[in-house]
Amino acid sequence: MYDLAGKRALVTGAGMGIGQGIAVELARCGADVAVHYAHTPPDETVREVERAGRRAHPVQGDLSRVPECERVVEEAASSLGGLDVLVNNAGITRALDFLDTDEETYDAIFDLNMKGYFFCARRAVPYMLEAGSGSIVNITSVHGFAGFPHHTAYAATKGAIIAFTRQLAIELAGRGIRVNAIGPGLIEVPRYYDIPGYSPEQGRELVPWGRVGKPKDVGPAAAFLASDAADFITGQILYVDGGTTARMGLWWEQGEQPQ
């Protein structure tokens, strides 16, 4: 566990899945957490944060809209007495063939996945400057590293997040604010079970480490990057993917011949 005692964090999209795993881990490491959600109240996340002995403040908002980004950050900072950590996690995925991706879908993906990150960070930075330091952790994806069918618009947002992370890290490096990103791989979240034919057994065949990831696998990486243990780390992308991005794309089963 990393020491986040006294830190005040906002985690967006923390009602379930990866965001929930991150929010709970930050609390276990000592941070008070503002738990952002879009629709369903994040009761379970709030309970887990409080069970860890930390303050939890739920805050609702549509982060595809700039005024909402600003309000969510302001409410989080007001409730916690400031802001030291921002984890930009809220996002959506749309699996569509490139030729079936219309303007409405494209805008919906970019407005939340990229614009939401940008403007939440823009509003959070003044609070971090006031505190004298800060850490921003952006959640990207292995889709920002390499291609996969039917994810063109989604992957474009995740690639944009990587570029945004590196650029913002340089802009803020002289002001005591670090900016890094985490690229999760195959992390089992509730929506996976809406995919026809999905099972953990099927998923583990795709991951070199031999199992599907869980949200709790991402939490410690976020806690590390948010903590003083990562004081000399900024502008970096940490892939939490069980080896997925390390494997050569021309891989085949042992004993089989490449086609």
KEKE-3310 file (N, C-alpha, C; in steps of 0.2 Angstrom, whole numbers, plus 5000, padded with zeros to 4 digits):
npx = (5004:5002:5006:4994:4989:4980:4978:4967:4955:4948:4939:4933:4919:4917:4907:4907:4916:4932:4934:4928:4936:4948:4945:4942:4954:4962:4956:4959:4973:4973:4967:4954:4939:4931:4917:4913:4899:4888:4875:4868:4867:4882:4882:4888:4902:4904:4901:4912:4923:4921:4921:4934:4938:4939:4933:4919:4912:4899:4896:4887:4886:4887:4899:4902:4899:4906:4902:4897:4908:4916:4908:4907:4921:4923:4913:4918:4931:4926:4919:4929:4939:4948:4960:4970:4973:4968:4959:4955:4943:4930:4921:4916:4912:4910:4907:4909:4908:4919:4913:4900:4900:4893:4891:4885:4888:4902:4904:4899:4907:4920:4917:4915:4926:4937:4936:4930:4940:4950:4944:4940:4953:4958:4950:4954:4967:4970:4967:4976:4988:4986:4987:5000:5006:5002:4993:4989:4980:4977:4965:4969:4970:4974:4969:4974:4986:4987:4979:4962:4948:4933:4934:4937:4934:4934:4947:4954:4951:4957:4970:4972:4971:4983:4993:4988:4991:5005:5009:5002:5009:5022:5019:5015:5025:5035:5028:5025:5015:5011:5008:5001:4997:4987:4985:4974:4972:4963:4951:4939:4924:4906:4899:4905:4899:4888:4892:4891:4894:4905:4916:4925:4934:4936:4942:4954:4962:4966:4975:4992:4997:4988:4975:4960:4960:4955:4946:4952:4965:4970:4968:4980:4990:4986:4986:4999:5004:4998:5004:5018:5028:5030:5036:5046:5041:5033:5022:5021:5016:5008:5005:4993:4990:4993:5003:4998:5001:5014:5016:5021:5012:5011:5010:5007:4999:5009:5018:5010:5010:5014:5002)
npy = (4994:5011:5027:5038:5047:5060:5065:5072:5066:5065:5054:5050:5043:5033:5024:5010:4996:4999:5012:5011:5002:5009:5020:5014:5008:5020:5025:5015:5017:5029:5041:5054:5053:5060:5054:5052:5050:5046:5041:5030:5030:5029:5019:5007:5010:5021:5015:5006:5015:5022:5011:5009:5019:5032:5048:5049:5057:5058:5063:5069:5070:5075:5073:5075:5088:5104:5114:5106:5098:5107:5110:5098:5096:5107:5105:5093:5098:5107:5099:5091:5100:5104:5099:5086:5075:5069:5058:5054:5045:5042:5036:5030:5016:5011:4998:4997:4995:5004:5010:5011:5020:5034:5053:5057:5047:5047:5060:5058:5049:5055:5067:5063:5054:5061:5076:5077:5073:5083:5095:5093:5091:5104:5112:5107:5109:5122:5121:5111:5119:5128:5120:5116:5105:5091:5077:5070:5057:5049:5038:5028:5016:4999:5000:5012:5009:4999:4991:4985:4976:4986:4996:5010:5024:5024:5020:5030:5040:5036:5036:5049:5053:5048:5057:5069:5067:5066:5079:5088:5084:5090:5103:5106:5102:5110:5116:5108:5098:5082:5071:5057:5041:5027:5012:5001:4983:4969:4970:4964:4970:4974:4976:4967:4955:4957:4955:4944:4927:4929:4924:4921:4911:4911:4924:4923:4916:4925:4933:4934:4933:4924:4925:4935:4952:4961:4975:4978:4976:4987:4997:4998:5003:5015:5021:5021:5030:5041:5044:5050:5041:5040:5052:5056:5053:5057:5060:5048:5031:5018:5002:4991:4976:4962:4958:4960:4970:4968:4957:4950:4954:4944:4932:4915:4899:4888:4876:4877:4882:4897:4906)
npz = (5000:4997:5003:5006:5015:5021:5008:4996:4984:4968:4959:4944:4936:4946:4951:4947:4941:4935:4939:4952:4958:4959:4967:4979:4982:4984:4995:5004:5005:5012:5007:5006:4997:4983:4975:4959:4948:4935:4932:4940:4958:4968:4978:4983:4981:4989:5002:5003:5003:5015:5024:5024:5032:5028:5021:5010:4996:4986:4970:4957:4939:4921:4912:4899:4896:4897:4908:4917:4920:4927:4938:4945:4948:4956:4967:4972:4977:4986:4995:5001:5005:4997:4984:4979:4971:4955:4946:4931:4924:4919:4906:4889:4879:4862:4852:4836:4818:4807:4796:4801:4810:4816:4816:4827:4837:4836:4842:4854:4860:4860:4867:4880:4883:4880:4880:4892:4901:4898:4902:4916:4921:4918:4927:4939:4941:4946:4960:4964:4962:4972:4983:4982:4976:4966:4958:4943:4936:4921:4914:4901:4888:4882:4869:4865:4861:4852:4838:4836:4830:4826:4835:4832:4834:4848:4851:4845:4854:4866:4861:4860:4873:4878:4871:4877:4890:4890:4885:4894:4906:4903:4903:4916:4924:4930:4940:4950:4948:4944:4929:4923:4915:4915:4906:4905:4902:4897:4907:4918:4918:4923:4910:4901:4902:4894:4881:4868:4871:4879:4892:4907:4905:4891:4890:4897:4889:4880:4887:4891:4904:4909:4915:4916:4920:4935:4942:4954:4951:4945:4954:4963:4955:4951:4964:4967:4957:4961:4973:4984:4981:4968:4964:4955:4943:4928:4915:4909:4903:4910:4908:4913:4910:4910:4901:4888:4879:4877:4870:4854:4839:4829:4835:4838:4843:4852:4843:4832:4815:4807:4797)
capx = (5000:5006:5004:4990:4986:4979:4976:4960:4955:4942:4939:4927:4916:4919:4902:4907:4921:4939:4934:4927:4942:4953:4942:4942:4961:4965:4954:4963:4979:4973:4964:4947:4938:4925:4915:4909:4895:4884:4868:4866:4871:4888:4882:4893:4909:4904:4902:4919:4927:4919:4923:4942:4939:4940:4927:4917:4907:4896:4895:4884:4887:4888:4906:4903:4898:4911:4900:4897:4915:4919:4904:4909:4927:4922:4910:4923:4936:4923:4917:4935:4943:4954:4961:4977:4973:4962:4959:4951:4942:4924:4921:4911:4915:4906:4910:4906:4912:4921:4908:4894:4901:4890:4894:4882:4891:4908:4904:4897:4913:4925:4915:4916:4932:4943:4934:4929:4947:4953:4941:4941:4960:4959:4947:4957:4974:4971:4966:4983:4993:4985:4990:5008:5008:4996:4994:4983:4980:4972:4964:4968:4968:4978:4967:4978:4993:4987:4972:4957:4942:4927:4935:4941:4933:4936:4954:4956:4950:4962:4977:4972:4972:4990:4996:4986:4995:5012:5009:5001:5015:5027:5016:5014:5031:5038:5023:5024:5010:5013:5003:5003:4991:4986:4982:4971:4970:4956:4949:4932:4919:4900:4897:4908:4894:4883:4896:4889:4899:4910:4917:4932:4938:4938:4946:4961:4966:4969:4980:4998:4997:4984:4969:4957:4961:4950:4947:4957:4972:4971:4969:4986:4994:4983:4988:5006:5006:4996:5008:5025:5033:5031:5038:5050:5038:5028:5022:5022:5010:5009:5000:4991:4987:4994:5007:4995:5005:5021:5016:5021:5006:5011:5010:5003:5000:5015:5017:5006:5014:5010:4999)
capy = (5000:5018:5032:5044:5050:5067:5067:5073:5064:5065:5049:5051:5036:5028:5020:5003:4994:5001:5018:5009:4999:5014:5024:5010:5008:5026:5026:5011:5020:5035:5047:5055:5052:5062:5048:5054:5045:5049:5040:5026:5032:5024:5017:5002:5013:5025:5011:5003:5020:5023:5005:5010:5024:5038:5051:5048:5062:5056:5069:5067:5075:5073:5076:5077:5095:5108:5117:5100:5096:5112:5110:5092:5097:5112:5102:5089:5101:5110:5094:5088:5105:5105:5093:5084:5070:5069:5052:5054:5038:5041:5035:5025:5012:5009:4993:4998:4995:5011:5013:5012:5025:5041:5059:5057:5042:5049:5065:5056:5046:5060:5072:5061:5051:5066:5083:5077:5073:5089:5101:5091:5093:5111:5115:5104:5111:5128:5118:5108:5124:5131:5115:5116:5099:5087:5071:5068:5050:5048:5031:5026:5009:4996:5002:5018:5007:4995:4991:4979:4977:4989:5001:5015:5030:5023:5020:5037:5044:5033:5038:5056:5054:5047:5063:5074:5066:5068:5086:5091:5083:5095:5110:5107:5099:5115:5118:5103:5093:5076:5069:5050:5038:5020:5008:4994:4978:4965:4970:4962:4974:4971:4976:4962:4950:4959:4953:4937:4922:4931:4921:4922:4906:4914:4930:4921:4913:4931:4936:4930:4931:4918:4927:4941:4957:4964:4982:4979:4976:4994:5002:4999:5007:5022:5023:5022:5036:5047:5045:5053:5036:5041:5059:5057:5050:5061:5060:5041:5027:5012:4997:4985:4972:4955:4956:4960:4975:4965:4951:4951:4953:4938:4926:4909:4894:4884:4870:4878:4885:4904:4906)
capz = (5000:4996:5008:5003:5021:5020:5001:4994:4978:4964:4954:4939:4934:4951:4953:4946:4937:4936:4944:4959:4961:4960:4972:4985:4984:4986:5002:5008:5006:5016:5004:5006:4990:4980:4970:4954:4945:4930:4933:4946:4964:4969:4985:4985:4982:4995:5008:5004:5005:5022:5027:5024:5037:5024:5019:5004:4994:4980:4966:4950:4933:4915:4910:4892:4896:4901:4914:4922:4922:4931:4944:4948:4952:4962:4972:4975:4981:4992:5000:5004:5008:4992:4979:4978:4966:4950:4942:4925:4922:4916:4898:4886:4874:4857:4847:4829:4812:4806:4792:4804:4816:4813:4819:4834:4841:4837:4846:4861:4863:4861:4872:4887:4884:4879:4882:4900:4904:4897:4906:4923:4923:4918:4933:4945:4942:4951:4967:4965:4963:4979:4988:4981:4972:4964:4953:4938:4933:4916:4912:4894:4887:4877:4863:4863:4859:4846:4835:4837:4826:4828:4840:4829:4837:4855:4851:4844:4861:4870:4859:4862:4880:4879:4869:4881:4896:4890:4884:4900:4910:4902:4904:4923:4927:4934:4945:4956:4947:4939:4925:4921:4913:4916:4901:4907:4896:4897:4914:4918:4921:4921:4903:4897:4901:4888:4875:4866:4871:4884:4898:4910:4902:4885:4891:4900:4883:4876:4891:4892:4911:4910:4918:4915:4925:4939:4944:4960:4948:4942:4959:4966:4950:4952:4971:4966:4953:4965:4979:4983:4979:4961:4964:4949:4937:4925:4907:4908:4902:4914:4905:4917:4905:4910:4896:4882:4874:4876:4865:4847:4836:4825:4840:4837:4848:4852:4839:4826:4810:4805:4790)
cpx = (5004:5002:5001:4987:4986:4977:4969:4959:4948:4943:4932:4925:4918:4913:4902:4914:4928:4939:4932:4933:4948:4951:4943:4950:4964:4963:4958:4970:4979:4969:4957:4945:4931:4923:4911:4905:4890:4876:4866:4870:4876:4888:4887:4900:4909:4905:4909:4924:4927:4922:4931:4943:4940:4933:4926:4912:4905:4895:4893:4886:4889:4894:4907:4901:4902:4908:4899:4904:4918:4915:4906:4916:4927:4918:4914:4928:4932:4921:4923:4940:4949:4955:4968:4978:4967:4963:4953:4949:4935:4924:4916:4915:4909:4909:4906:4911:4914:4916:4901:4894:4899:4893:4891:4886:4899:4909:4903:4903:4919:4923:4916:4923:4938:4941:4933:4935:4950:4950:4940:4948:4961:4956:4951:4964:4975:4971:4973:4988:4992:4988:4997:5010:5001:4998:4988:4985:4975:4971:4964:4967:4973:4976:4970:4984:4993:4980:4968:4951:4936:4928:4938:4940:4935:4943:4957:4956:4956:4969:4977:4974:4980:4994:4994:4990:5002:5013:5008:5006:5020:5025:5016:5020:5035:5034:5021:5018:5012:5007:5005:4996:4992:4983:4980:4971:4963:4955:4941:4928:4912:4898:4900:4903:4888:4886:4894:4895:4905:4910:4924:4937:4941:4943:4953:4965:4969:4974:4986:4999:4993:4977:4966:4958:4955:4951:4952:4964:4974:4972:4976:4991:4992:4986:4995:5008:5003:5000:5015:5030:5034:5033:5042:5047:5032:5028:5023:5015:5011:5003:4999:4987:4989:4999:5004:4999:5012:5022:5017:5014:5005:5012:5005:5004:5006:5014:5013:5011:5010:5008:5002)
cpy = (5006:5023:5038:5048:5058:5070:5067:5071:5064:5059:5049:5044:5031:5024:5012:5002:4997:5008:5016:5006:5004:5018:5021:5010:5014:5027:5021:5013:5027:5041:5047:5055:5055:5057:5051:5049:5049:5048:5036:5028:5027:5022:5012:5005:5017:5021:5008:5009:5022:5017:5006:5015:5031:5041:5050:5054:5060:5063:5067:5072:5072:5076:5076:5084:5099:5111:5112:5098:5101:5112:5104:5093:5102:5109:5097:5092:5105:5106:5092:5093:5106:5099:5092:5079:5070:5062:5052:5047:5037:5041:5030:5022:5010:5004:4994:4997:5002:5014:5014:5017:5032:5047:5059:5053:5044:5055:5063:5053:5051:5065:5070:5059:5056:5073:5083:5077:5080:5095:5099:5093:5101:5115:5113:5107:5117:5126:5115:5113:5127:5126:5114:5110:5096:5081:5070:5062:5049:5040:5031:5019:5006:4998:5008:5016:5003:4994:4985:4981:4981:4994:5008:5022:5030:5023:5026:5041:5042:5035:5046:5057:5053:5054:5068:5073:5068:5076:5090:5090:5088:5102:5111:5104:5104:5118:5113:5098:5088:5074:5062:5047:5030:5017:5001:4990:4975:4965:4969:4966:4972:4971:4970:4956:4951:4957:4946:4933:4923:4926:4922:4917:4908:4920:4928:4918:4919:4934:4932:4928:4925:4919:4934:4946:4959:4971:4983:4978:4983:4999:5003:5004:5014:5025:5025:5029:5042:5049:5048:5047:5037:5048:5060:5054:5054:5060:5052:5037:5020:5007:4992:4980:4964:4953:4957:4964:4972:4960:4953:4950:4947:4932:4921:4904:4890:4877:4871:4882:4892:4903:4911)
cpz = (5000:5001:5005:5009:5020:5013:5000:4986:4975:4959:4950:4937:4939:4954:4952:4942:4939:4941:4951:4962:4963:4967:4979:4987:4987:4993:5007:5010:5010:5014:5006:4999:4988:4974:4965:4950:4940:4931:4939:4952:4966:4976:4988:4986:4988:5002:5009:5006:5013:5026:5028:5029:5034:5023:5012:5002:4987:4976:4959:4945:4927:4912:4903:4891:4900:4907:4919:4925:4928:4938:4948:4952:4957:4968:4976:4980:4987:4997:5004:5006:5003:4988:4978:4972:4961:4946:4937:4922:4918:4909:4896:4881:4869:4852:4841:4824:4810:4801:4795:4810:4813:4818:4826:4839:4842:4842:4853:4864:4865:4866:4879:4888:4884:4882:4890:4903:4904:4902:4914:4925:4923:4925:4939:4946:4947:4959:4969:4966:4970:4984:4988:4978:4970:4959:4949:4935:4928:4914:4904:4893:4882:4870:4860:4860:4853:4844:4837:4834:4830:4834:4838:4833:4844:4855:4850:4850:4865:4868:4860:4869:4882:4877:4874:4888:4896:4889:4891:4906:4909:4904:4912:4927:4932:4939:4950:4954:4942:4936:4922:4918:4914:4910:4903:4901:4897:4905:4914:4922:4919:4914:4899:4897:4897:4882:4874:4867:4876:4890:4901:4907:4895:4885:4893:4894:4879:4880:4892:4899:4913:4914:4916:4921:4929:4940:4949:4957:4946:4948:4962:4961:4951:4959:4970:4963:4957:4971:4978:4981:4972:4960:4958:4943:4935:4918:4905:4907:4905:4911:4911:4913:4905:4904:4889:4877:4873:4871:4858:4844:4831:4829:4837:4842:4847:4848:4832:4821:4808:4798:4785)
residu = (MET:TYR:ASP:LEU:ALA:GLY:LYS:ARG:ALA:LEU:VAL:THR:GLY:ALA:GLY:MET:GLY:ILE:GLY:GLN:GLY:ILE:ALA:VAL:GLU:LEU:ALA:ARG:CYS:GLY:ALA:ASP:VAL:ALA:VAL:HIS:TYR:ALA:HIS:THR:PRO:PRO:ASP:GLU:THR:VAL:ARG:GLU:VAL:GLU:ARG:ALA:GLY:ARG:ARG:ALA:HIS:PRO:VAL:GLN:GLY:ASP:LEU:SER:ARG:VAL:PRO:GLU:CYS:GLU:ARG:VAL:VAL:GLU:GLU:ALA:ALA:SER:SER:LEU:GLY:GLY:LEU:ASP:VAL:LEU:VAL:ASN:ASN:ALA:GLY:ILE:THR:ARG:ALA:LEU:ASP:PHE:LEU:ASP:THR:ASP:GLU:GLU:THR:TYR:ASP:ALA:ILE:PHE:ASP:LEU:ASN:MET:LYS:GLY:TYR:PHE:PHE:CYS:ALA:ARG:ARG:ALA:VAL:PRO:TYR:MET:LEU:GLU:ALA:GLY:SER:GLY:SER:ILE:VAL:ASN:ILE:THR:SER:VAL:HIS:GLY:PHE:ALA:GLY:PHE:PRO:HIS:HIS:THR:ALA:TYR:ALA:ALA:THR:LYS:GLY:ALA:ILE:ILE:ALA:PHE:THR:ARG:GLN:LEU:ALA:ILE:GLU:LEU:ALA:GLY:ARG:GLY:ILE:ARG:VAL:ASN:ALA:ILE:GLY:PRO:GLY:LEU:ILE:GLU:VAL:PRO:ARG:TYR:TYR:ASP:ILE:PRO:GLY:TYR:SER:PRO:GLU:GLN:GLY:ARG:GLU:LEU:VAL:PRO:TRP:GLY:ARG:VAL:GLY:LYS:PRO:LYS:ASP:VAL:GLY:PRO:ALA:ALA:ALA:PHE:LEU:ALA:SER:ASP:ALA:ALA:ASP:PHE:ILE:THR:GLY:GLN:ILE:LEU:TYR:VAL:ASP:GLY:GLY:THR:THR:ALA:ARG:MET:GLY:LEU:TRP:TRP:GLU:GLN:GLY:GLU:GLN:PRO:GLN)
# end
